[in-house]
Amino acid sequence: MKFFITFLTLFILLSNCAYGEDFRGEYLNWWKKYNDENLIDYMATAFANNQDLKIASLNIKQSEQIVKQALANQMPYLGFQGDISRTFTSSDIRFGDVLINDYKQSRFLMPLTMSYEVDIWGENYLKTKSLKKQVDISKQNERAVYISLTSAIASQYFNLIKLDKIIENYEQLVEIQSEVVKKTDVKYNNGLCPVTELINEQQIFTLFQKVLNNYVNDREIIARELGVLTGQREKDLNLFNRGEYCALTAPALPESISAEVIKYRPDLLIAEDYIQKAGIDIKSARRNFLPKFLIYGNAGFNAYQLGNIFGNNTFLSDIGVIPKLDLFTGGLKMARLKFNKLELEKAQQIYEKTILTSIQEINNSMSTANKNDLNYKESQKKFNLEKQKFELSNRKYDIGAKSRLDNMRAKEALLLVEVEEVSSKIDYLISTIGIYKAIGGKDYTTINDDL
């Protein structure tokens, strides 16, 4: 199955190379840094099945076809427009001194018609160039979809692993607390503890069971979301293979990331293309004020009897030039020019905002990752200390210096601290994904070297 998925993904990557930079292979290489082959398989499955990716690819193809339509409009038109007409018997017709009684006549016309708008001012060329910029925008939108999708898949996959581990711990907590309640009930019946102690233990059991139910429900929801992200309609929770929690690793955090990395972000590249497109549209709108020249021509056969359509003296041809200048359009062209100028101004504001937002997201993601890294390290220390306490508790229990009940409470404390440590580690892993996403889907461990 893995071989089939890998083969299918490679086929898709090769077939899509014509639409721009092949960045999908780079995405797969990045996710290998987390040391989980199952994650790579889900990425490959999403590349083959995800509907958002397919829609983004189709948008590129549509944009390219629109460009081809614009290029076609720059080419001459050649077509056949045959005409068969019949003038029925009517009143006398006079041409000067010549009188034609009861005029009637058939006419057969079979010409080829040609027309071509001479693009003297380059207006049509600019329109095509503007549409090509739209293709570039569509390609960056596709990149944005890939970055967003892969980040979402990785985050949900890590959350799934986290919930597996937490649920495993809470199942042990429920089991241990159930035994604690039973032993406390025995103590109470023997008059060795007050009823409040029994009630407290029962409340703790209820709390553990409630938390466990919530985590189980969350895991089912995330599994369904992961199924949608990978483009699979029906995906049972048990069919999602997961790696080991302990095997997960994350790329080391850099000390800092240069602000120049924002140049890789799709939203910034889209904003740049948007400015260029708006500038081209302004040039096109200005040239729309200039006169246009249309070359036209016809070549064919004209006859008044069908049998003589290809006879002598039936060939007909003409050619001419039609100059056209709009003298009054009710302010339409001026309004179009002003609209495009305002569009350029809006594009510039979007560009400035994108720069500020990009720098903010990079700084925020770095800050969050550093904080989560510190928290994870502190959680590890706390877990190791709690593990030492539990080992001491076991020794005391073995020599009879501690009761079975107290030792079970120590085990519960260890499991709860481990839950905290697991959550801290996954939060850290997900925060590294935030950096990857903020810098435009690049490897943040080498990004400073590429600038």
N, C-alpha and C positions, 0 to 999 in steps of 0.2 A: 504493500500500500504506500509506504514512504517513497519507494522508488518511482511509483506511478505519479505521485504528487510532485516530486522533484522534476521528473521528466516533463510533466505538463507545464510546470512553472517556467522551466527553461524555454520551452516552445513559445510560451506567451511573451517572454522577455525578448526573444529573437524576432518575433513577428511584430513587436511594437517599436523596434529600434527606429523605424522610419519617422516616428512622430516626435523625435527629439532625443535629448540626453537619456541614456539608459541608466537611470538612477536606481532601478529596482534591485539590481544585484548589489549595489552599495548598501541598500537597506538591509538585505539579508546578512551581509558581512558584519554590519554593526551589531545586530542582535545576537550574533554568535559570542559576543563578549560576555553575555550573561550565563554562558555555560549550561544551556538547556536545549537539547535537540528538539524536544517537543514544541518549544516556542517557535523554532524555525519552521517546523512542519505546519503549524497553524498560520504562520505568515504566508507560506507558499500556497496553502489552501485558500486564504483570503485573496491573494493575488489572482487566483484562478476563478473565484466564485463571487467575490463581493460586488454587490450591485452598484454601490457608489463609485467604485473604480471603473466599472463598465460604463456608467453614465458619463464620468469624466473623460474617458477615452472616446466615447461617441460624440461628446461636445467638441473635441479636437477635430474629429473627422468632419463634423458638420461645418465647423469654421473653415476648414480647408476647402470644402465644396463651395462655400460662399465666396471664397477668394477665386476659385475657378470660374464661378459665375461672373464675377467682376472682370476677370481677364477676358472672358468671352464677350463682354460688352465692349471691350476695346478693339475687338476684331471686326472686320467687315461682315455685313449680313448678305447672304445670297439665298434666294428662295424662288420658288415657282408659284406664280399667281395667274392661273389660266382664267379665261373669261369667255363665256358663251352667252350671247344676247340676241334678242329678237324684237324688232320694232314692228308692231302689227299695223294693218291697214288703218290709215288715218286721213285727215283732211289734206288738201293740196299743200305742198311745201314749195316755197319760192326762194331761190338763191339769186338775188338781183333780178335780172331779166329772164332767168331760167326757171321754168315751171315744171315741177314733178307732180304728176297726178297720182292720187291714192298711194302715197309713199308707204312702202314696207320693205324690211330688209333684215337679214341675219348677219351676225358677225362672230368670228372665231378668232380669239386672241390667245396666243401661247407664248408668253415672254418669261425670261429669267430676270428677276429683279435684284439689284444690288444697291446697298446703301452703306455709307461709312462716315462716321463723325470724326473729322480730323482733330486729333487731340493736340492742337497747337500750343495751348497753354499748360498742358500736363494735368488738367483737372481730373480726367478719368484715371490717370496713372496714380494720382494722389489718393483717390478713393480706394483703389486696389491696395495701395501701400497701407492705408488705414486699416483695412480689413486684415492684412497680414499681421499687423500689430495685435489684432483681436485673437489671431491664432496663437501668438506668443503668450497672450494672457491666459488662454485656455490651457496651454501646456503648463503654465505655472500653477493654475488651479488644480490640474491633475497632480502635480507634485505635492501641493498642499493637502490633497485628499490622501495621498500615500503616507505622508508624514503623520497626519492626524489618525489615520486608520491603524498604522503599525504601532503608534504610541498607545492607542486605546486597547489594542489586542494585548500588548505586553502588560499594561497596567492591570487589566482584568485577569489575565493569566496569573500574574503574581498574587493578586488578591485571592484567586481560587486556591493557590498553594497555601497562602496564609490561613484561609478559612479551614482548609483540610487539617492543618496542624493545630489550630485553635480548637476546632471541634473535637479532635482527638484528645486534647487536654481536658476539655469540659466533659467529655464522656467519662474520663477517669475521675474528674471532680464529682460528678453526679454519683458515680459508683461508690467512691470513698465516702461522700457525705451521707449516702443512704445507709452505709454501715455505721457511720458516726451516730446517726439518728437512732439506729437500733440499740447501740451500746449505751447511749445517753438515756434512752427509754428504760433500759435495764437498771441503770444507776438510779433513775427517778423512782422506779418501782421498789427499789431496795432502800429508798430514803437517803441516798448518797448525794443528791443534787436537788436544787429547787426546780419547780415547774418552769420557771422563766428560762433556765438553761436549756431545757428540752424544746421549748417554743423557739428559742433563738436558733438552735440547730435545725429545726424544721423549716424555719424561714430561710436559712442559708441554703438548704436543699432546694426549696422552691425557687430561690433566686438563681441558683446554678442551672436548674432545669429550664427556667425561662430564658436565660441568656443562651443556653444551648439551642433552644428552639429558634431563637432569632438568628443565630449564626447559620443554622441549617437552612433556614429560609433565604438568607442572604446568599448562601452558596448556590442555591437553585436559581436565583434571579441572575447572578453573575454568569452562571453556566449558559443560561438562555441568551443573555446578551452576547456572550462570546460566540454562541452559535450563529447569531445574526451577523456579527462582525466578520465571521469566516464564510458567510454566504450559504449556510446550511439551514434548511427549513426545520428539520427535525434533528435535534441533537440531545441525546440523553446524557445526563450528568456523568454516568459511569463510562461513557464512550470517550470522554476527554482524558487522554493520557496526561499525566503530570510527572514532572521530575521531582527529585528529592529537594526538600526545603534546604537542607544543609549544603547541597551542592551549588546553590545559586550564588553567583558572584556579580559584582558590579565594577565597571571601569573606575579607576582611581580618579578622584576629582582634581582638576587643575587648580593651581593657586589663584589664577585669574583668567579671564577671557577678554580679549580685546573687543572694543565696541565695533571694530571693522567687520566682525563676523556677520553683522546684520545684512551684509550684501548677499548672503546666501539664502536669506529668507524669501519664500515665495511671495508673501504679501508685499515686501518692499520691491521686488522685481515687477510685480503686477502694477504697483503704483508708478514705477518708472515708465513702464510701457503705456500706462494710462496717460501720463503727461505727453509722451511722444505722439500718441494717437490723437490727443486733443489738439496738439500743435499742427499736425498734418491736416486735420479737419478744418482748422482755421484757414490754412493756405488754400484748401479746396474751395471753401466758401467764398473767399475773396476772388478767386479766378472764375467763379460762377457769374460774376458781374460782366465778364468779357464776352464779346460776340462768339458765336459758334458757327462752324462751317460744316455742312453736310454734303458729301458727294453722293450723287445718286445716278443710276443708270438702268436701262432696260435693253434686252436683246432677245428677239424671238420672232414669231411669225404672226402675221395678221392677214386674215382672208375673210371674204364674205360668203364663201362656199366651202363646206367641209372638205370636199374632194380636192380642193385647190390649196389646202393649207400649207403644203410644202412646195408649192409651185413657184414659178419665176415671179419675181417682183413682189413676193410676200414677206421678205425679211424686213424686220423693223428693229431699229435700235436708236437709242438716244442716251445722252449723258449730260450732266449739268452739276452746278454747284449752288447750294442754297445757303446764303448767309443768314444768320438769325441773331437778333439782338432784342432782348426783352426791354421795352421802354417803360412799362409800368406793370408791377406785380403786386401792388398793394402793400409794399414793405416786406414781402415774404423773404427775399434774399437778405435784406439787412437784418431781419429778425433772426435768420439762420446764422448769420455771421456773429451777431451778438451772443446768441445761445452758445456757440462754440467757444467764444472768448470766455464766457462765464464757466463753461465746462473745463477749460484749461485752468482757470483760477481755482475751481473746486478740486481739480486733480492735484494742483500744487499743495493745497491745504491737506489733502489726504496723504500726500507724500510726507509732509512735515510731521503729521500726526503719527504716521506709521513708523518713522524714525524714532520718535519719542517712545512710542509703545514698545517697539522692538528692544530698545535699550533697557526699558523698565522690566520687560519680561525676562531678559537675560540676567539682569541683576537680581530680580526676585527669585528666579530659579536657582541661581548660584547660592543666594542666601539661604533658601529653603533646604537645599541639598547639604550645605555645610552644617546647618542646624540639625537636620535629621541624622547626619553622620555622627555628630557629637552625642546626640541622644541615643543612638544605637550603641555607641561605645560605652556610654554610661549604663545602658540596659544590660550589656554583656557583663560589666563589672558587678552589677546588682545580682544578675542571675548566678554568676560564679560564687558570689558570697552566700547566696541562698542555698546553692548546692552544697557548699561547705557546712552550712548549718544543718542541712538535712543529713549529711554524712555523720555529723556529730550526734544527731538525734538517733540515727540507726545504731550507732555504737552504744549509746546509753540504753536503748531498747534491748539490745542484745545482752547487756550485762544486768538487765533488770532495773536500771536506774530511771527508766521512763516507761510510762504506760503505753499500751497499744493505741489508745485513743489520742494521746498527745502526739504520738509518732505519725498518725494519719493526718492530724492537723498540720504537721510540718510538711508532709507530702503535698497537701493542698496548697500551702504557701509557695512551695517550689513550683507547682504547676501554674499558679497565677502569675508568678514572676516570669516564667517562661513565656506565657501568653504576651506579656508586655514586651519581652525581648523579640518575639516573633513579629509583633506589630511594628516595632521600631525598625527592624531590618527591612521589612517590605516597604515601609514608608520611605526609607532611604533609597531603596531600589527605584521606586516610582518617582522620587524626586530627581534621580539622575536622568530618567526619561524626560522630565520637564526641561532639563538643560538641553538635551538632544533636540527636543521639539522647538525650543526657543531660538536655537541657532540655525534653524532651517534644515534639520535632518542630516547634520554633519557629525563626524567623529570629534567629540570635544577634547579627546586626549591628544589629538594632533592638529587641531584647528589653528592654533597660534603659529605653528610652523608653516602653514600653507599661506599665511598672509604676506 
